[in-house]
Amino acid sequence: MDFEGLNIVDDVKMGMVMSGSDRASVLDRAKKIEASGLDSLWVGDHIAFHIPVVESLSLLSFIAAATERVELATGVLLLPLRNPTLTAKITGTLDMLSGGRLILGVGVGGEYPPEFAAVGANIAERGPRTDEAIEIIRRHWTESKVEFHGRFHDFGPVKIEPKPVRPGGPPILVGGRKAVSMRRAGRLGDGYISHMCDVATYEANLRAIAGHARAADRAGKPFHTAALLFTVLDDSYEAAHDRAAKLLGMIYNTDFREASKRYCLLGKPEDCLEQLRKFARAGCRHFVLSALSDPDVILERATKEMIPALRSLA
C-alpha cells in the first residue's frame, strides 16, 4: 500500500497490552511477554476511570527493571492531564533506565471528564494542550536548554536531564479517532496508533495523515504505524463476540455489541490472523493485542501461529 508522504517503517512487530493489578501478577506477565518473542509490551493510561488503572509511567519503570529486550510503550499517555516538562523528565529517565526501549504513544483522552477536573485541566483545551506538549517534550529530549513561550506554558531557559538514550528520543505515536488527531499525527508525530478502528477507516486515516505530513514538509521521515486490537480467542465466533461485548461494555460503561464486531479480533487464531492481514494491507506494521480472553493462551498462540505468518507480509 502506497501512502505518498509517509515513509512507513516496514518492520512487522507484535505486542501485547499489559495485564495485572498487583506486584506478583505484573512481574509474571512482563516476564512471560519478554520470553515469548513478542516485540513490545503496552500499558494504558488514566488518572481516574470506571475501573482501576495502574499509573502508566510508574508501571513501565517497574517493568523495565524486570525485562531486558521487549519494547515498553504507552498506549496511550493522556498528555493534557500532565505537565509536559515533568513528562519529558520522567520519560527521558525511563528511556535511559530501559536502555532506549521506550515508545511514547500519546493522546488527548476526554472519555472520562472527572479526571480532567481532578487535575485542574480544561477538557475543552485538551487538543491544543497536547500539540503544545508534544513540541515541549521533544525539545527537552533533544536540546541542551529549552525556552518556551506558548499559549499554555511559559518558561525557560531550563535544562532537563537525563536525555533519552536513542538520538532524537523515543518515537512519539499519536492516537485518536477524529480528523484533528490525523492532523496531529502527520504534522507532529513519528507514528500513528489506532484504537477501536476498522480496516477501511485505518487506511483512510493513513491517507489523511500522509496529506498532513506533506503539508508540513515532513514527507519521507520514518513513520511507525500501529493498531491496538481487542482480542478474544475461542473456537466459536459467537462466544468470542459475546465475551468481547460484555467486557468492553463494562470497561467503557456503554453498549459494545455492534462495535465489538468491527473493532475486535474474534474467534479462532486463523480468523484473527486473516483480520491482521487486512490491517497489514491497510498499512499497519505493529499489532498490539489487548487480551479479553485468557492472555496466556493468546500469548502462546500469537507466538506460534500469528507472528511467523505476519512477518512474511512486509
ZIHUJO-V700641 format. One record per backbone hydrogen bond with DSSP energy under -0.5 kcal/mol. NH is the residue of the N-H (numbers start at 1). CO is the residue of the C=O. Records with the same first field share a line. If there is no record, write none. Layout:
NH = CO / CO
//
This chain:
3 = 1
4 = 2
6 = 3
7 = 5 / 221
8 = 6
9 = 223
12 = 10
13 = 285
15 = 287
16 = 40
17 = 289
18 = 42
26 = 22
27 = 23
28 = 24
29 = 25
30 = 26
31 = 27
32 = 28
33 = 29
34 = 30
35 = 31
36 = 32
37 = 33
38 = 33
39 = 14
40 = 14
41 = 71
42 = 16
43 = 73
59 = 55
60 = 56
61 = 57
62 = 58
63 = 59
64 = 60
65 = 61
66 = 62 / 63
67 = 63 / 64
71 = 39
72 = 101
73 = 41
74 = 103
75 = 43
77 = 105
79 = 77 / 107
81 = 78
82 = 79
87 = 83
88 = 84
89 = 85
90 = 86
91 = 87
92 = 88
93 = 89
94 = 90
95 = 91
96 = 92
97 = 93
98 = 94
99 = 96
100 = 95
103 = 72
104 = 171
105 = 74 / 103
106 = 173
107 = 77
115 = 112
116 = 112 / 113
117 = 113
118 = 114
119 = 115 / 116
120 = 117
121 = 116
123 = 121
125 = 122
126 = 123
129 = 125
130 = 126
131 = 127
132 = 128
133 = 129
134 = 130
135 = 131
136 = 132
137 = 133
138 = 134
139 = 135
140 = 136
141 = 137
142 = 138
143 = 139
146 = 158
148 = 155
150 = 153
155 = 148
158 = 146
160 = 158
161 = 159
169 = 166
173 = 104 / 171
174 = 172 / 191
175 = 106
176 = 193
181 = 178
182 = 178
183 = 179
184 = 180
185 = 181
186 = 182
187 = 183
188 = 184
189 = 184 / 185
190 = 172
191 = 172
192 = 224
193 = 174
194 = 226
196 = 228
202 = 198
203 = 199
204 = 200
205 = 201
206 = 202
207 = 203
208 = 204
209 = 205
210 = 206
211 = 207
212 = 208
213 = 209
214 = 210
215 = 211
216 = 212
217 = 214
218 = 213
219 = 213
220 = 5
221 = 218
223 = 7
224 = 190
226 = 192
227 = 286
228 = 194
229 = 227 / 288
230 = 263
231 = 290
232 = 265
234 = 267
240 = 236
241 = 237
242 = 238
243 = 239
244 = 240
245 = 241
246 = 242
247 = 243
248 = 244
249 = 245
250 = 246
251 = 247
252 = 248
253 = 249
254 = 249
260 = 256
261 = 258
262 = 258 / 259
263 = 259
264 = 260
265 = 230
266 = 264
267 = 232
271 = 268
272 = 268
273 = 269
274 = 270
275 = 271
276 = 272
277 = 273
278 = 274
279 = 275
280 = 276
281 = 277
282 = 278
283 = 280
284 = 279
285 = 225
286 = 225
287 = 13 / 285
288 = 227 / 286
289 = 15 / 287
290 = 229
291 = 289
292 = 231
293 = 231
298 = 294
299 = 295
300 = 296
301 = 297
302 = 298
303 = 299
304 = 300
305 = 301
306 = 301 / 302
307 = 302
310 = 306
311 = 307
312 = 308
313 = 310
314 = 310
//
